Amino acid sequence: MIVCELLALALAVAESGLRQFNWERLALVSFMVQCVSLSSAATLCALRKHLLHQSPVINVGASYVAVLLITLIVVVASQKLLFGYSVMQLDWWRVLESLLVTAIFAGIALRYFYLQWQLQNQRQAELQARIQALQSRIRPHFLFNSMNAIASLIEVDPETAERVVEDLSELFRASLAEPNLIPLERELELAHRYLKIEQLRMGERLQVDWRVPDLPAVVTIPSMLLQPLLENAVYHGVQPNIDGGCVHLAVALSDDAVLVVIRNPLLRACSTEAGNGIALDNIRHRLAAYYGAKGILQMGIYGDEYVARISIPLPKMSGKI
């Protein structure tokens, strides 16, 4: 409405000039422009569901014709209502002038929206490609260790080997899938499969403390977001320790966020930040891509533990932490 009012002001100034500015003319032009713009917006919104699956050419053509028809109707109706003109008395030159002005500015506006649509599609495609590239990074040594564990179990315990193959296939199926938000329960299931494979490899040296409440289906999270954090917890917090250690995972819900906390023993002789810098950057980039500044990853040392906290906003959620 503001843009249309500025357009009306520009038309009024161009017609009468500033020295002999006609306020009545401005009011009339404003009325006409606002009627055309608001009626066009309402009509295009009503046509949206019919044009949704059409080609851009059909969308632009239909929108352009609709705006011109609305302009014709508004101009003719205004002359009949304001001046009482009959069909024979209509100022057809004024009608043509209005149609010409509308055709020019509607063409500019539709061209602008078309370019914005193309830019948005390009950005979305680039974002999806970047998210998928980030999501697909499962460390090669995890695959090699898992395959070695499977090979060692085939003759001794084929049933366990089969379960490990199933867990590993689920992890890589999720890694290679289209990047998307998935239910948090599904993401936790993948994380649990990963930890089962690591427990098979490390035995009693790896303990897991799992504290997850009942989660509603509306709680979603980017796929394969937790696995890199758990992998870092195992490789930098438990594996270097002769006695092993425990990886803690807890989930809490609030009205507007879900909080996932992963804790592991701290070995001060190891450089945790140096070891997991790529994984942390990966997670931060994915959180920023999906949630902007509201997706938060915090890392820190608390006593004898290294703690990772992920906070993800929720659109609507009931209940307190």
C-alpha positions in Angstrom: 0.0 0.0 0.0 2.9 2.4 0.7 4.5 1.7 -2.6 1.2 2.2 -4.4 0.7 5.5 -2.6 4.1 6.6 -3.6 3.2 5.7 -7.2 0.0 7.7 -7.0 2.0 10.7 -5.7 4.5 10.4 -8.5 1.6 10.3 -11.1 -0.1 13.3 -9.5 3.1 15.3 -9.5 3.9 14.3 -13.1 0.4 15.5 -14.2 0.0 18.8 -12.4 3.6 19.7 -11.2 4.5 20.9 -7.7 3.6 24.6 -8.3 0.0 23.8 -9.2 -0.3 20.6 -7.2 -3.9 19.3 -7.2 -4.8 17.5 -4.0 -8.1 16.4 -5.3 -6.3 14.8 -8.2 -4.0 13.0 -5.8 -6.9 11.7 -3.8 -8.6 10.4 -7.0 -5.4 8.8 -8.3 -4.7 7.3 -4.8 -8.2 5.8 -4.7 -7.8 4.3 -8.2 -4.3 2.9 -7.6 -5.2 1.4 -4.2 -8.4 -0.2 -5.6 -6.4 -1.8 -8.4 -3.6 -3.0 -6.2 -5.7 -4.4 -3.4 -8.2 -6.0 -5.8 -5.3 -7.5 -7.8 -3.6 -8.9 -4.7 -6.9 -10.5 -3.6 -7.6 -11.9 -7.0 -4.1 -13.4 -7.3 -4.3 -14.9 -3.9 -7.6 -16.6 -4.9 -6.0 -17.9 -8.1 -2.9 -19.2 -6.4 -4.2 -22.7 -5.8 -5.1 -23.0 -9.5 -1.8 -21.6 -10.7 0.4 -23.5 -8.3 1.3 -26.4 -10.6 1.4 -24.3 -13.8 4.5 -23.2 -15.7 6.0 -19.8 -14.9 4.9 -18.5 -18.3 1.2 -19.4 -17.6 1.5 -17.9 -14.1 2.9 -14.6 -15.4 0.5 -14.4 -18.3 -2.5 -15.1 -16.2 -1.4 -12.6 -13.5 -0.7 -9.9 -16.1 -4.1 -10.3 -17.8 -5.9 -10.4 -14.4 -4.3 -7.1 -13.3 -5.3 -5.4 -16.6 -8.9 -6.7 -16.4 -9.2 -5.4 -12.8 -7.8 -2.0 -13.9 -10.4 -1.8 -16.7 -13.2 -2.7 -14.3 -12.0 -0.2 -11.6 -11.5 2.7 -14.1 -14.9 2.2 -15.8 -16.7 1.7 -12.5 -15.1 4.8 -11.0 -16.1 7.0 -13.9 -19.7 5.7 -13.6 -19.8 6.1 -9.8 -17.9 9.4 -9.3 -19.1 11.2 -12.4 -22.3 9.4 -13.4 -21.1 8.7 -16.9 -23.0 6.4 -19.2 -21.2 4.0 -21.5 -21.3 6.6 -24.3 -19.8 9.3 -22.0 -16.9 7.3 -20.7 -13.5 9.0 -21.2 -11.9 6.1 -23.2 -8.6 8.0 -23.5 -8.4 8.1 -19.7 -9.2 4.3 -19.7 -6.4 3.6 -22.2 -4.0 5.8 -20.2 -4.8 3.9 -17.0 -4.4 0.6 -18.8 -1.0 1.7 -20.3 0.3 2.8 -16.9 -0.9 -0.4 -15.2 0.7 -2.5 -18.0 4.0 -0.8 -17.5 4.2 -1.0 -13.7 2.6 -4.5 -13.6 5.2 -5.7 -16.0 8.0 -4.3 -13.8 6.5 -5.8 -10.7 6.0 -9.2 -12.2 9.5 -9.2 -13.6 10.8 -8.3 -10.1 8.8 -11.1 -8.5 10.0 -13.6 -11.1 13.6 -12.7 -10.5 13.1 -13.0 -6.8 11.5 -16.5 -7.3 14.5 -17.6 -9.4 16.9 -16.3 -6.7 15.0 -18.0 -4.0 15.1 -21.3 -5.9 18.8 -21.0 -6.5 19.5 -20.3 -2.9 17.3 -23.2 -1.8 19.2 -25.5 -4.2 22.5 -24.3 -2.9 21.4 -24.7 0.7 20.2 -28.2 0.1 23.4 -29.2 -1.6 25.4 -27.7 1.2 23.3 -29.5 3.9 23.7 -32.8 2.1 27.4 -32.4 1.8 27.7 -31.7 5.5 25.3 -34.5 6.4 27.2 -37.2 4.4 30.5 -36.9 6.3 30.8 -40.1 8.3 34.4 -40.7 9.2 36.1 -43.4 7.1 37.8 -45.1 10.1 34.4 -45.7 11.7 33.4 -47.7 8.6 36.7 -49.6 8.6 36.4 -50.5 12.3 32.8 -51.6 11.8 33.7 -53.8 8.8 36.6 -55.3 10.8 34.2 -56.1 13.7 31.7 -57.7 11.4 34.5 -59.8 9.7 35.6 -61.0 13.1 32.1 -62.0 14.1 30.9 -63.8 11.0 32.3 -67.2 12.1 32.0 -66.8 15.8 28.6 -65.1 16.2 26.9 -64.7 12.8 23.6 -63.4 14.4 25.4 -60.5 16.1 27.3 -59.9 12.8 24.0 -59.7 11.0 22.6 -57.2 13.5 25.7 -55.0 13.1 25.3 -55.1 9.4 21.7 -53.9 9.8 22.7 -51.1 12.2 25.5 -50.0 9.9 23.2 -50.0 6.8 20.6 -47.9 8.7 23.3 -45.3 9.6 24.6 -45.1 6.0 21.1 -45.0 4.6 20.4 -42.0 6.8 23.7 -40.4 5.8 23.0 -40.8 2.1 19.3 -39.8 2.3 18.0 -36.4 1.2 18.8 -33.8 3.9 15.7 -33.1 5.9 14.3 -32.7 9.4 13.3 -36.0 10.9 11.6 -36.9 14.2 13.9 -36.7 17.2 13.0 -40.3 18.1 14.3 -41.5 14.7 17.5 -39.5 15.2 18.0 -41.0 18.7 17.4 -44.5 17.2 20.2 -43.9 14.7 22.4 -42.6 17.5 21.7 -45.7 19.6 22.5 -48.0 16.6 25.9 -46.2 16.3 26.7 -46.7 20.0 25.7 -50.4 19.8 28.3 -50.8 17.1 31.0 -49.0 19.2 30.0 -51.1 22.3 30.5 -54.2 20.3 34.0 -53.1 19.3 35.1 -51.7 22.7 33.2 -54.1 25.0 32.8 -53.1 28.6 35.1 -50.2 28.3 32.3 -48.2 26.7 29.2 -47.5 29.0 26.2 -45.6 27.9 23.8 -43.6 30.1 20.6 -42.9 28.1 18.1 -40.5 29.6 15.4 -39.7 27.0 11.7 -38.9 28.0 8.7 -39.7 25.9 8.9 -37.4 22.8 6.0 -36.1 20.8 6.2 -36.7 17.0 6.3 -33.0 16.3 9.8 -32.7 17.8 12.2 -32.8 14.8 15.9 -32.4 14.3 18.3 -32.4 11.3 19.2 -36.0 10.3 22.5 -37.3 11.5 23.2 -34.4 13.7 24.0 -36.3 16.9 26.2 -39.1 15.5 29.3 -36.8 15.0 29.1 -35.6 18.6 28.7 -39.2 19.9 31.6 -40.3 17.7 33.8 -37.5 19.2 32.7 -38.5 22.7 33.8 -42.1 22.0 37.1 -41.4 20.2 38.3 -38.5 22.3 36.8 -39.3 25.7 36.5 -43.0 26.1 38.8 -44.9 23.7 42.1 -43.3 24.8 41.3 -44.2 28.4 42.6 -47.6 29.4 39.7 -48.1 31.8 37.2 -46.7 29.2 34.3 -44.5 30.4 30.7 -43.6 30.1 29.0 -41.5 27.4 25.9 -39.7 28.8 23.0 -38.5 26.5 20.0 -36.6 27.9 17.1 -34.9 26.2 14.9 -32.2 27.8 11.9 -30.3 26.4 10.7 -26.8 27.2 7.9 -24.7 25.8 10.0 -23.3 23.0 13.1 -25.5 22.7 14.5 -29.0 22.8 17.9 -29.5 24.6 20.2 -32.4 23.9 23.2 -32.8 26.2 26.1 -35.2 25.5 28.8 -35.7 28.1 32.0 -37.8 28.1 35.1 -38.1 30.3 37.7 -35.5 29.8 41.2 -36.5 29.1 43.3 -33.4 29.4 46.2 -34.9 27.6 44.0 -35.0 24.4 43.2 -31.9 22.4 39.5 -32.3 22.0 38.9 -29.1 20.0 41.7 -30.1 17.6 40.2 -33.5 17.1 36.6 -32.5 16.5 36.8 -29.1 14.9 35.5 -30.3 11.5 32.6 -32.1 13.1 31.7 -29.1 15.2 31.8 -26.7 12.2 29.7 -29.2 10.3 27.0 -29.2 13.0 27.1 -25.4 13.5 26.6 -24.9 9.7 23.7 -27.2 9.6 22.0 -25.6 12.6 22.5 -22.2 11.0 21.1 -23.4 7.7 17.9 -24.7 9.4 17.3 -22.4 12.3 19.6 -19.3 11.9 20.8 -17.9 15.2 18.2 -19.9 17.2 20.0 -23.2 16.6 22.8 -23.3 19.2 25.7 -25.7 19.8 27.7 -25.1 23.0 30.9 -27.0 23.9 32.7 -26.7 27.2 34.6 -28.4 30.0 32.7 -28.9 33.3 34.7 -30.5 36.0 36.1 -33.8 34.6 33.7 -34.0 31.7 33.5 -32.5 28.2 29.9 -31.4 27.5 28.1 -30.6 24.2 24.7 -28.9 24.3 22.4 -28.5 21.3 19.4 -26.2 21.6 16.8 -26.2 18.8 13.7 -24.0 18.7 10.3 -25.5 18.7 7.3 -23.8 17.0 4.8 -24.9 19.6 5.4 -27.1 22.6 3.7 -27.7 25.9 5.2 -28.7 29.2 8.3 -27.6 31.1 11.8 -29.1 31.4 
